[in-house]
Amino acid sequence: PPASMPNKLNILRWLNVCNSPSSNLKEVIEEGIELLKSDSADFNSLHHVFGYQGAEWSIHLGKILIKLKDLVRKSGQIWGLWAAKNLPFIGERTRERMMRLAKRQDCWKYSILGTERCDVLCAAVPPSTDGTDAIGVFLEKHGIRFNPAEEFNLETFKRQVDHALNSEKLLKHGFTIPAEKVAAMVD
């Protein structure tokens, strides 16, 4: 979809038709629904693209932050104090999240999920010690198949990941609830 705002002229034209006393109410409502449907689809597509791009940027910036942290420590300085003074344009929590994502290579291929969801996955799924895709193993455990080379429904994938994360939270608190019931409670 175009990265610009929707065609405002169509919306203005439709709003003017809405205010016209000679308008056919049924036709105006149907046209409004079509405008909303079209613009909502574009918005959702852009939302997914921006989520993916945000995660990709977070990983990229996290790699720079990790290297800076290493260099600052080698110079004998304390990272947190140095970062607060020299990187005031990136908040501490944001820096930590970016670095966490950059460290977890097993989350990189799931950046389509966006920064927040990737971060939650990284927090919920301990990294493997043998180099395997710990997040992939977690998804498989919950019956979630992901192959970025195949067409898939992103919203469904995100919901499945959320359900798996919620199931794991419940399990940690001693509750074993079937996945379909967790999904029904969340959706």
C-alpha positions in Angstrom: 0.0 0.0 0.0 1.1 3.6 -0.4 2.9 5.0 2.5 1.1 8.3 2.2 -2.2 9.1 3.7 -5.4 7.9 2.0 -6.9 9.8 -0.8 -8.5 12.6 1.2 -10.4 13.9 -1.8 -12.5 10.7 -1.9 -13.2 11.1 1.8 -14.1 14.8 1.4 -16.3 14.1 -1.5 -18.1 11.3 0.4 -18.5 13.6 3.5 -20.1 16.2 1.3 -22.5 13.6 -0.2 -23.4 12.6 3.3 -24.4 16.1 4.1 -26.5 16.5 1.0 -30.2 16.3 1.7 -30.8 14.7 -1.7 -28.4 11.7 -1.1 -29.7 8.2 -1.2 -29.0 7.1 2.4 -28.5 3.4 1.6 -26.0 4.2 -1.2 -24.1 6.7 1.0 -23.8 4.1 3.8 -22.6 1.4 1.3 -20.0 3.8 -0.2 -18.8 4.7 3.4 -18.4 1.0 4.2 -16.3 0.5 1.0 -14.1 3.5 1.8 -13.6 2.2 5.3 -12.9 -1.3 4.1 -10.3 -0.1 1.5 -8.6 2.3 3.9 -8.6 -0.2 6.8 -6.9 -2.8 4.6 -4.2 -0.3 3.6 -3.8 0.8 7.3 -3.4 -2.8 8.4 -0.8 -3.5 5.7 1.1 -0.4 6.7 0.8 -1.3 10.4 2.4 -4.7 9.7 5.1 -3.2 7.5 6.0 -0.6 10.2 6.0 -3.3 12.9 8.4 -5.4 10.8 10.6 -2.4 10.0 10.6 -1.3 13.6 11.9 -4.7 14.7 14.5 -4.7 12.0 15.6 -1.2 13.0 15.7 -2.2 16.7 17.9 -5.2 15.8 20.2 -3.0 13.7 20.5 -0.3 16.4 21.0 -3.0 19.1 24.0 -4.3 17.2 25.5 -0.9 17.3 24.7 -0.5 21.0 26.3 -3.8 21.8 29.5 -2.9 20.1 29.5 0.6 21.8 29.0 -1.1 25.2 32.0 -3.3 24.5 34.1 -0.4 23.5 33.0 1.8 26.4 33.8 -1.0 28.9 37.2 -1.5 27.2 37.9 2.2 27.8 37.3 1.6 31.5 34.0 3.4 31.7 30.7 2.2 33.2 28.2 1.6 30.4 25.1 2.7 32.1 26.5 6.1 33.2 28.2 6.6 29.8 25.0 5.7 27.9 22.9 8.0 30.0 25.3 10.9 29.3 26.1 10.2 25.7 23.0 8.6 24.4 20.1 10.7 25.9 18.2 10.4 22.6 17.6 6.6 23.3 15.9 5.7 26.6 17.5 3.1 28.9 14.6 0.6 28.4 14.7 1.1 24.7 18.4 0.5 24.6 18.0 -2.6 26.6 15.3 -4.0 24.4 17.3 -3.2 21.2 20.3 -5.0 22.6 18.3 -8.0 23.8 16.8 -8.4 20.3 20.2 -7.9 18.6 21.7 -10.6 20.9 19.0 -13.2 20.1 19.7 -14.2 16.5 16.9 -16.8 16.8 14.4 -14.0 16.9 15.7 -12.2 13.8 13.7 -14.3 11.4 10.5 -13.5 13.4 10.9 -9.7 13.1 7.6 -9.8 11.1 6.0 -10.0 14.5 7.2 -6.5 15.5 9.5 -5.3 18.2 7.2 -5.8 21.2 6.2 -9.3 20.4 9.8 -10.3 19.5 10.9 -8.9 22.8 8.2 -10.8 24.7 9.3 -14.0 22.9 12.9 -13.4 23.8 11.9 -12.9 27.5 9.7 -16.0 27.5 11.9 -18.4 25.6 15.4 -18.9 27.1 18.2 -18.9 24.4 19.6 -22.3 23.5 23.0 -23.2 24.5 23.7 -25.3 21.5 22.8 -22.8 18.8 19.4 -24.2 17.9 16.5 -21.9 17.1 14.9 -21.8 20.6 12.0 -19.6 19.5 11.4 -22.0 16.5 11.4 -25.0 19.0 8.9 -23.1 21.2 6.6 -22.4 18.3 6.8 -26.0 17.2 5.9 -27.1 20.7 2.7 -25.1 20.4 1.9 -26.4 16.9 2.8 -23.1 15.2 4.4 -23.6 11.8 6.3 -20.6 10.3 8.0 -20.5 7.0 8.6 -17.0 5.8 9.0 -18.3 2.2 5.4 -19.4 2.2 2.3 -17.2 2.2 0.6 -16.9 5.6 -1.9 -14.8 7.5 0.1 -12.5 9.7 -2.8 -11.7 12.1 -3.4 -15.5 12.6 0.3 -16.0 13.2 0.5 -13.2 15.8 -2.6 -14.6 17.6 -1.1 -18.1 17.7 2.1 -16.7 19.2 0.1 -14.7 21.8 -1.8 -17.9 22.7 1.4 -19.9 23.0 2.9 -17.2 25.2 -0.2 -17.0 27.4 -0.3 -20.8 27.7 3.3 -20.8 28.9 2.5 -18.1 31.5 -0.4 -20.1 32.8 1.8 -23.2 32.9 4.4 -21.4 35.0 1.7 -20.6 37.5 0.6 -24.2 37.6 -2.4 -24.0 35.3 -2.7 -26.5 32.5 -5.3 -25.3 30.1 -5.9 -26.6 26.6 -4.7 -24.3 23.9 -8.1 -23.8 22.3 -9.5 -22.6 25.7 -6.6 -20.2 26.1 -7.4 -18.9 22.6 -11.1 -18.6 23.4 -10.3 -16.6 26.5 -7.9 -14.2 24.8 -9.8 -13.7 21.5 
